Amino acid sequence: MAILSGTRTIQKVARDYSQSILAFSTGKNAVAAYLAIRDSFTEIYPYYLYLVPELEFVEEQLDLYERQFDFKITRLPHPALYQMLRAHVFQPPANVAVIDKAKLEDFDFTDIRRMMCRKFNLPHNTPVANGTRVEHSSKQRLSMQRHGSIVKSQCQYYPVWDWKKGDLLRCFKQHNIRLGSDYRVFGCSFDSLDLRFLLPVKELYPEDYRKILEYFPLCELEIYRWECANGKR
């Protein structure tokens, strides 16, 4: 598939489909993707994939966007959550047998899209808008050159792939967009359980940090290593 501009990508997809699913990470690119496509489809169905369910600081941001855009975001587990649990990431030995006995399903983003189609009674090939941009990523640019801005085999398209930072800023100013707290706290959207996120969460959202430890008890070791390396212990 040839690479179309973001605008032409949206026009092409909208000619073939009246509805769209949206991968909504709460990041600025996902917000931009929604703003770019919202006038081109009769209905948009956003979903958010959580690493740990019902974290309060995440829910506050999802609520912010739901009120700001007047839509409902479907919460679903991220494939990485089950992958990490099955791989016993940050798990003490006592948890291993219990996790293995649970026989957690292996699923991917295609399964997520299919579930959204079933949940909302959408055509089985309803596409997903992905907010990926290639401005500062040679890897993403290479992928775009290889697969194009519409990937029919994955029922996925990239409406803002060619947007620059200035495009984001102009769009957010035009629509008076208020971004969530992630950028103030982390400098990016929350998408991992490494030290970049764990340390601020422990300091600013202690209840959420305790909830993370319920799922991944040995995350505490990330903090411990940092404290030892920085003379905090």
JOMOPE-V221971 format. One record per residue. N is the residue number from 1. RES is the residue in three letters. PHI is phi as a letter, one per 40 degrees, with the letter a starting at -180 (999 if undefined). OMEGA is omega in whole degrees, 0 to 359 (999 if undefined). Layout:
# JOMOPE-V221971
n->[N:N]
res->[RES:RES]
phi->[PHI:PHI]
omega->[OMEGA:OMEGA]
This chain:
# JOMOPE-V221971
n->[1:2:3:4:5:6:7:8:9:10:11:12:13:14:15:16:17:18:19:20:21:22:23:24:25:26:27:28:29:30:31:32:33:34:35:36:37:38:39:40:41:42:43:44:45:46:47:48:49:50:51:52:53:54:55:56:57:58:59:60:61:62:63:64:65:66:67:68:69:70:71:72:73:74:75:76:77:78:79:80:81:82:83:84:85:86:87:88:89:90:91:92:93:94:95:96:97:98:99:100:101:102:103:104:105:106:107:108:109:110:111:112:113:114:115:116:117:118:119:120:121:122:123:124:125:126:127:128:129:130:131:132:133:134:135:136:137:138:139:140:141:142:143:144:145:146:147:148:149:150:151:152:153:154:155:156:157:158:159:160:161:162:163:164:165:166:167:168:169:170:171:172:173:174:175:176:177:178:179:180:181:182:183:184:185:186:187:188:189:190:191:192:193:194:195:196:197:198:199:200:201:202:203:204:205:206:207:208:209:210:211:212:213:214:215:216:217:218:219:220:221:222:223:224:225:226:227:228:229:230:231:232:233]
res->[MET:ALA:ILE:LEU:SER:GLY:THR:ARG:THR:ILE:GLN:LYS:VAL:ALA:ARG:ASP:TYR:SER:GLN:SER:ILE:LEU:ALA:PHE:SER:THR:GLY:LYS:ASN:ALA:VAL:ALA:ALA:TYR:LEU:ALA:ILE:ARG:ASP:SER:PHE:THR:GLU:ILE:TYR:PRO:TYR:TYR:LEU:TYR:LEU:VAL:PRO:GLU:LEU:GLU:PHE:VAL:GLU:GLU:GLN:LEU:ASP:LEU:TYR:GLU:ARG:GLN:PHE:ASP:PHE:LYS:ILE:THR:ARG:LEU:PRO:HIS:PRO:ALA:LEU:TYR:GLN:MET:LEU:ARG:ALA:HIS:VAL:PHE:GLN:PRO:PRO:ALA:ASN:VAL:ALA:VAL:ILE:ASP:LYS:ALA:LYS:LEU:GLU:ASP:PHE:ASP:PHE:THR:ASP:ILE:ARG:ARG:MET:MET:CYS:ARG:LYS:PHE:ASN:LEU:PRO:HIS:ASN:THR:PRO:VAL:ALA:ASN:GLY:THR:ARG:VAL:GLU:HIS:SER:SER:LYS:GLN:ARG:LEU:SER:MET:GLN:ARG:HIS:GLY:SER:ILE:VAL:LYS:SER:GLN:CYS:GLN:TYR:TYR:PRO:VAL:TRP:ASP:TRP:LYS:LYS:GLY:ASP:LEU:LEU:ARG:CYS:PHE:LYS:GLN:HIS:ASN:ILE:ARG:LEU:GLY:SER:ASP:TYR:ARG:VAL:PHE:GLY:CYS:SER:PHE:ASP:SER:LEU:ASP:LEU:ARG:PHE:LEU:LEU:PRO:VAL:LYS:GLU:LEU:TYR:PRO:GLU:ASP:TYR:ARG:LYS:ILE:LEU:GLU:TYR:PHE:PRO:LEU:CYS:GLU:LEU:GLU:ILE:TYR:ARG:TRP:GLU:CYS:ALA:ASN:GLY:LYS:ARG]
phi->[999:c:c:c:c:d:c:c:c:c:c:c:c:c:c:c:b:c:b:a:c:b:c:b:c:g:c:c:c:c:c:c:c:c:c:c:b:c:c:b:b:c:a:b:b:c:b:b:b:c:c:b:c:f:c:c:c:c:c:c:c:c:c:d:c:c:c:c:b:f:b:b:c:c:c:b:c:c:d:c:c:c:c:c:c:c:c:g:c:f:b:c:d:c:c:c:c:c:c:c:c:c:f:c:c:c:a:b:c:c:c:c:c:c:c:c:c:c:d:b:f:c:d:c:b:d:c:b:c:b:c:d:b:b:d:b:b:c:c:c:c:c:c:c:c:c:b:g:c:b:b:c:c:b:f:b:a:b:c:b:d:c:c:c:d:c:c:c:c:c:c:c:c:d:c:f:c:b:c:c:c:d:c:c:c:b:g:a:c:c:a:a:b:c:c:d:b:c:c:c:c:c:c:b:b:d:c:c:c:c:c:d:c:c:c:b:d:c:d:d:c:c:c:c:c:c:c:c:c:b:g:c:b]
omega->[180:177:175:173:179:181:180:176:179:181:180:181:183:176:184:184:179:182:180:168:180:172:188:184:190:177:184:180:177:176:179:180:179:181:182:188:194:180:185:183:179:180:177:184:181:172:177:180:184:172:174:186:169:170:188:183:175:181:178:179:177:178:178:182:178:179:183:185:179:172:179:181:176:178:180:177:175:175:181:178:181:178:180:179:180:180:178:179:180:181:173:181:183:182:190:183:180:179:180:181:181:179:182:183:172:180:183:185:174:177:177:180:179:179:178:178:179:184:185:177:180:172:189:182:178:186:177:173:181:186:180:172:184:189:185:183:178:179:179:179:179:178:179:179:183:189:182:183:173:182:186:181:179:183:185:176:189:187:182:185:184:179:173:180:179:178:178:183:179:180:182:178:180:184:178:186:174:179:179:187:184:185:176:185:187:186:179:179:181:183:183:177:176:188:180:183:185:183:177:179:180:183:189:183:186:179:178:178:178:178:176:180:176:180:184:188:186:169:180:180:176:178:182:180:180:180:179:182:184:175:179:180:999]
